[in-house]
Amino acid sequence: MIGFRILKRKRAAGADMIAQFRQLPVANVSDQMSRMTSAGPRLRPMHAGGVLAGPALTVKTRPGDNLMLHKALDLALPGDIIVCDGGGDLTNSLIGEIMTSHAIKRKLGGIVINGAIRDAAAIRASSFPVFAAGVTHRGPYKDGPGEINVALAIDGMVIEPGDLILGDDDGLVCVPFDQLATVLKATQAKQAAEHKQLAEIAAGTSDRSWVDATLERLGCEIER
């Protein structure tokens, strides 16, 4: 039944690729994807700190209901990131301390909720990665419907099951499975260039001539 089904994930980002992306800032990955892919500014880290990185196990649920999230917890493999689209609704929380404790026990890589959480203090004290749009004490319902391992779209960011999800203090980005190697290579080059730029700034040798050159090219009038 469309809207109430559990599918199998056909592919997933591998451990070596995930380990390499874990060393890269989300901002640099985003830059190398033409700054066109983002889960939106509302999805923020709720945990104590640390990188979220792993293959997506996707969940789509009606706002305020977490039945399929519970099933996803049972299906997820170690390292998986459960990504749940609850429509961005903040009326009812979809997870709290109990569910994150299950996730930690099962060695998952993290949880992303396009919706609300509760037990915020316990989650904030933990290093287990949790990203969400907000907090509310009101609990969820458990009636369905919902879908597991289907495509999601959160603020224009399409997430397919098995895509790589990367999150840090700047937010979240999804790297499509078929683009992993290309994006990784480009981001590593970007990271190396930034390290060089930072070294030049520290040494006082940074070249800022591009600013005036750009203003001149764009026709900006500057009084001398």
MORAUR-V535782 format. One line per field, one symbol per residue. phi: phi as a letter, one per 20 degrees, with the letter a starting at -180 (. if undefined). psi: psi as a letter, one per 40 degrees, with the letter a starting at -180 (. if undefined). burial: b if it has 16 or more other C-alpha atoms within 10 Angstrom, else e. A space follows every 50 residues. Layout:
phi=???
psi=???
burial=???
This chain:
phi=.fnbbcdefebbgeffffffffedfggffggedmldcbenfffdfdefpp edbrffdecdcfgnccgfffffgfefegnfdfddedmmfdfcfdbbffff fgfffemfeqcdcerddclfffffedeffcdbercbffeedccmfrccmc fdcdlneecegnfedcbbfepcbddggfdgffffffffffffffffffff ffemdfedfffffffffenfecfd
psi=hhegihiihdiihiddddddddeiiddddddefffehieiedhiheadii ihhiihhihhiihehfdddddddddiiheihhhhhfeehediidiadddd dddddefieihhhgaiiafdddddeiehhhhieahiehiiifeaaiihfi hihhfehhhiheihhhiaeeaiihhideeddddddddddddddddddddd ddefehhedddddddddefhhhh.
burial=eeeeebeeeeebbeeeebeebbebbbbbbbebbeeebbbbeebbbbbebb bbbbbbbbbbbbbbbbbbbeebbeebbebbbbbbbbbbbbbbbbbbbeeb eebeebebbbbbbbbbbbbbeebbebebbbbbbbbbeebbeeebbbbbbb ebebeebbbbbbbbbbbbbebbbbbbbeebeebbeebbebbeeeeeeeee eeeeeeeeeeeeeeeeeeeeeeee
